Amino acid sequence: MYHPNAPISLVIIATLLRYIFFAGFTYLLFYILFRNKGIAYKIQAGFPKNSAIQSEIKYSLLTGVIFGLVIYVFLFSPVRQYTRLYRHIHDHSMVYYFFSIIAAIAIHDTYFYWTHRLMHWKKIFPYMHHIHHKSHNPTPWAAYAFHPLEALIEIGVIPIIVFTIPMHGSAMSLFGLYMIVMNVMGHLGYEIYPKYFMKYRWLRWMNTSTHHNMHHKYSKCNYGLYFNIWDQLMNTNHQKYKETFEAVKAKKVNVSEDIPANAERSIS
């Protein structure tokens, strides 16, 4: 629960526990308890080595600490008084309350796409984003697996939001919840959306687990986070994204292995 006077240690611990709960719960379900039953919906054939998973966890825990520090500074420290965060929920209407969450999601989606593409620039990539791309076949533990510099860039959306639009603290918490859930889904390694998902134009604006999984495999494509808007506008979707999604849902788990590496399009 949001509390404006929470101590820094509590904010960091809460940030870490949220990551551990969502990443750990989905990992337990898909990679341990129902590993064999769900294999048909595994996007890439095979599973990552234990060493790769350990690396994901290590960097994610460090990222959790960095995220917690930044969240504390802008939401709980004296800096908060200079932001547009409001304390009393009725200072704005409930309609605006939910609009602010949607606005924060839209801002983050745009911020992520363009910072993500920037970090793929060959002069920057080796210094930070390469850590995240060590996970060629990611698990939910990869959700926060960033180099510390990239972690700062990722969480940089928070000051942009709190200095731009009025938001209640609890609305920020709901935005943060949406952020971690969708991030974990993007790194799930399994496709859980229904097979008809790509058949409807209004659903195709949402990204799937397959979308981000292909980014980890081919790197220079599928840069979006929540929505497929920027990838469609900038023509950066992998040319076989739809085909791969449909093949995974048809239980042809090896289909992504059949797509040659040179199918990616370099846009850096």
FENDAZI-V807998 format. One record per residue. N is the residue number from 1. SS is DSSP state (2 for helix, 1 for strand, 0 for the rest). D_CENTER is the distance of its C-alpha to the mean C-alpha in whole Angstrom. Layout:
<<N;SS;D_CENTER> <N;SS;D_CENTER>>
//
This chain:
<<1;0;22> <2;0;22> <3;0;25> <4;0;26> <5;0;28> <6;0;26> <7;0;26> <8;2;24> <9;2;24> <10;2;23> <11;2;20> <12;2;19> <13;2;20> <14;2;18> <15;2;15> <16;2;15> <17;2;17> <18;2;14> <19;2;12> <20;2;15> <21;2;15> <22;2;12> <23;2;11> <24;2;15> <25;2;16> <26;2;14> <27;2;15> <28;2;19> <29;2;19> <30;2;18> <31;2;19> <32;2;22> <33;2;24> <34;0;23> <35;0;23> <36;0;26> <37;0;25> <38;0;22> <39;2;23> <40;2;24> <41;2;20> <42;1;19> <43;0;17> <44;0;19> <45;0;22> <46;0;22> <47;0;20> <48;0;19> <49;0;22> <50;2;22> <51;2;22> <52;2;18> <53;2;17> <54;2;19> <55;2;18> <56;2;14> <57;2;15> <58;2;17> <59;2;15> <60;2;12> <61;2;15> <62;2;16> <63;2;13> <64;2;13> <65;2;17> <66;2;16> <67;2;14> <68;2;16> <69;2;19> <70;2;18> <71;2;17> <72;2;21> <73;2;22> <74;2;21> <75;2;21> <76;0;24> <77;0;26> <78;2;29> <79;2;27> <80;2;25> <81;2;29> <82;2;28> <83;0;25> <84;0;25> <85;1;24> <86;1;27> <87;0;28> <88;0;30> <89;2;28> <90;2;31> <91;2;31> <92;0;29> <93;0;29> <94;2;27> <95;2;26> <96;2;25> <97;2;23> <98;2;21> <99;2;21> <100;2;20> <101;2;16> <102;2;16> <103;2;17> <104;2;14> <105;2;12> <106;2;14> <107;2;14> <108;2;10> <109;2;10> <110;2;13> <111;2;12> <112;2;9> <113;2;11> <114;2;14> <115;2;13> <116;2;11> <117;2;14> <118;2;16> <119;2;15> <120;0;16> <121;0;20> <122;2;22> <123;2;23> <124;2;20> <125;2;18> <126;0;20> <127;0;20> <128;0;17> <129;0;14> <130;0;16> <131;0;15> <132;2;12> <133;2;13> <134;2;16> <135;0;14> <136;0;15> <137;0;15> <138;0;12> <139;0;12> <140;2;10> <141;2;11> <142;2;9> <143;2;6> <144;2;8> <145;0;10> <146;0;11> <147;0;15> <148;2;16> <149;2;17> <150;2;13> <151;2;12> <152;2;14> <153;2;13> <154;2;10> <155;2;11> <156;0;14> <157;2;13> <158;2;14> <159;2;18> <160;2;18> <161;2;17> <162;2;20> <163;0;22> <164;0;22> <165;0;22> <166;0;24> <167;1;21> <168;1;23> <169;2;21> <170;2;20> <171;2;19> <172;2;16> <173;2;16> <174;2;15> <175;2;12> <176;2;11> <177;2;11> <178;2;10> <179;2;6> <180;2;7> <181;2;8> <182;2;6> <183;2;3> <184;2;6> <185;2;8> <186;2;6> <187;0;8> <188;0;10> <189;0;13> <190;1;15> <191;0;15> <192;0;16> <193;0;16> <194;0;20> <195;0;22> <196;0;23> <197;2;20> <198;2;20> <199;2;24> <200;0;23> <201;0;23> <202;0;21> <203;0;18> <204;0;18> <205;0;16> <206;1;13> <207;0;11> <208;0;11> <209;2;10> <210;2;13> <211;2;12> <212;2;9> <213;2;11> <214;2;14> <215;2;12> <216;2;12> <217;2;16> <218;2;17> <219;0;15> <220;0;17> <221;0;15> <222;0;13> <223;0;11> <224;0;9> <225;0;6> <226;0;8> <227;1;11> <228;0;13> <229;2;16> <230;2;15> <231;2;15> <232;2;18> <233;2;20> <234;0;20> <235;0;20> <236;0;18> <237;0;17> <238;0;18> <239;0;22> <240;0;21> <241;2;18> <242;2;20> <243;2;23> <244;2;20> <245;2;19> <246;2;22> <247;2;23> <248;2;21> <249;2;22> <250;0;25> <251;0;25> <252;0;26> <253;0;23> <254;0;25> <255;2;24> <256;2;21> <257;2;24> <258;2;26> <259;0;24> <260;0;26> <261;2;24> <262;2;26> <263;2;24> <264;0;21> <265;0;22> <266;0;22> <267;0;21> <268;0;21>>
//
